[in-house]
């Protein structure tokens, strides 16, 4: 129980700190998050990779999208249905972004799960594209806390789901062939 109380205290402190970012930073983060809404950014990146990257680009795009789908199913289709965590209190945010957030469970961050899954799946096949995707992925994760949509632990769990989804997608062919 003490560990959970400490986690709540850390979540509260980090969330309040993120809420106080300068307005210009918040606008940039919001613009990137808007592009990533409904996985538009990642689907667009996959299309560009497939078109411009030849065989390597198509492989990176396919792997990235597969990991993204698994991450979305786990985070939004399973975890949000099992957890009923409320969003951070609106009073913690000196801006009005906290007024425009979903009604679903705060736990975990599906946006972060998708961003991390796509980026982590692309990186081994095409490191430069993975590095390019890492910047908006990190911005999406930060924006989810800054805007009041999630606690930092929601974002960290979303990132863990994204990494796990990537591991599963990259290991699936070996696991299937073994059985």
N, C-alpha and C positions, 0 to 999 in steps of 0.2 A: 504494500500500500504506500509505503514511503517513496518508493521509486516512481509510482504513478503521480504522487503529489509533486515530486521534483520535476517530472516531465511537464505537468501542467504549468508549473511556475516558469520553466524555461520557455514553453510555448507562449505563455502570456508576455513575457519580457521581449522575446524576439518579434512577436507579432506587433506589439506596440512600437518597437523600434522601427520595423519596416514601414509601419503606417506613417511615420514622420519623415519619409523621404521627400526631397524637394519636389514640388509639383511638376517640374519639367521632366524629371526622371519617371514619375508616375505616368505621364502622358506617353512617353516612349515605350514603357513597359506595356501599357494598355494597348498601344497600336500593334505591338508584336503579338500580344495575346489575342487580339481580334483577328489577326491573320491566321493564328493557330486554331481558332474556334472551329469546331467540327472537323478537325484534322486537315483543314484546307492547306495550311502551310506545308505539312508533311507530304500530302498528296501532290502538291505542286512541285516540291523538291524531288519526289520520286519520279514524276513525269520528266522533269529536266534531266535527271540522272539517266533515265532510260533513253532519252532522245540524244543526249550529248555524250554519254559515257561509253557507248558501245556495249560489248558483252559485260564488262565489269560494272558499268552503270546499271544495266538491266538486272544483274544479280544483286547489286546493292539495293536497288529500288524494291525488288521483290522481297528480299529478306527484311528490309526496313518496314515495309507495309505489313508483312506477315506478323512481325513482332508487335507492331502497333495494334493490330486487330486482337491479338491475344491479350495484350495489356489492357485494352479497352474492355474486353469481355470480363477479365478478372476484376478490374477496378470498378467499372460502372455496372457491369452485369451481375457481379457476385458480391464484392465487398460493400458497396454502397447499400445493397439490399439487406445485408446482415448487420451493418453498423448504422446507428441512428445518432450520429454526433451532430449537434447543432453548429452552425457557422459561428465564427468569432463575434462577440457583441459589437453592434454598430457604434456604440459609444467610444470604442477604442480608436476610431478612425476620424481624423479631422477633415476628411474629404467625403464627397457624396458617392464615391464608387461602391461603398458597402451597401448602398441602397439597391444596386443592380447586380444581384447575385442569385444563383439558383436556390430553389427550396429543398433540393435533395441533401442527403447527408454530406457533411464536410469531409468525412473520412472514407477513402483516401482521395488524393487529387488525381482525377482521371486525365486532366490536361498534362500534368507532369509525367504520369505513367506513359502516355502516348509519346510525348516528346523524348523522354529518355529511351524508351524502347526503340523508336525509329533511329535515333542518333547512334545508340550503342550497336544496333544491328548493321548499320551502314558502315561504321568505322573500320572494322577489320577488312572488309572488301575494298573500300575506297577511303583511305585515311584522310585525304584532303577534304572530301565531301563530309565525312564524319566530323572533322574539326569545324567546318563551316556550319554544320547543323548544331554543334554544341553551343554556340553563342545564343541563338534564339531559344534553344531548349532551356538554357540556364535563365534567360530572361523571362520565359513563361513561368518557370518554377518560382522565381522571385516575385513576379507580378501576382501570382495566386495568393501570396501572403500579404503583399503590399496593398492589394485591393480589398482585403477583408473576406475573400472567398474561402480561405483555408488557414489552418494553423501550420507552423513549420513541420510538425510531426505528420500531418496529412501529406505534405509535399515530400518528405523523406520516405514515407511509406509508398507513395506513388512512384518515386524514383526506384525503390527496391522492386516494386512490381514490374516496372519497365525493364530493369536489368535481368530479373528472373525470366521474363517473357523472351528476352533476347537469348538468354542461355538455352531455354527450351527450344526455340526455333532453330538455333544453330546446332543443337544436339539431337533434334528429332530424327533426322535421317539415320544416324548411328543407332539410336534407340530402337527405331522401327526395324532396321536390318537385323539387329540382335535377336529380336523376338519374331 
